[in-house]
């Protein structure tokens, strides 16, 4: 009867431990990201590793690893001898991100317009109707996820996954700036009127019109963010 060498047993145990650690770190990362994007951890706030570890019921190791990953994603920064902090995005950085996002989404619209199909238009119109429903209530928290789904749907339909990923990386960085712009005045309604212009341009299969409407929507969103910040 053969037996598994002790060294093999140790390798298997080490691999299982590594997988559990990686899985735990991913869960912690998602939770920290949620806290940041929902404003529960404000920009320039120090990440209290011990407090978070206790809150999440884990050791400090997964929290530290999750912070390193979020640092690479641009949400967290490390300050020497002080630890991890939620990144404070400057206005200049936010403007650069908006301009880049505008170029990406405009290209996606230009690519999609000539080939868009009726079921895809129906999905976009359905999302617009859902946003119209919550606009009258002024519910940013309800509007925002549908708004994100609308943009992501266009990027998915355009079929360029690398552009989509780059767009989402930029969006993650500037989330708090963009949320502030939507929260101001009647900007929810204004934003959704721009969405309808986008869908109209896609329905017309006019690549140039789709490019312009999507670019303008993001740049106007940038202006709303700047206006909100100057008040």
Buried (B, 14 or more C-beta within 10 A) or exposed (E): EEEEEEEEEEEEEEEEEEEEBEEBBBBBBEBBBEBBBEEEBEBEBEBBBEEBBEEBEBBEBBBBBBBBBBBEBBBBBEEEEEBBBBBEBEEEBBBBBBBBBBBBBBBBBBBBBEEBEEEBBEBBBEBBEBBBEBBEEBEBEBBBEBBBBBBBBBBBBBEBEEBBEBBBBBBBBBBBBBBBBBBBBEBBBBBBEBBBBBBBBBBEEBBEBBBBBBBBBBBBBBEBBBBBEEE
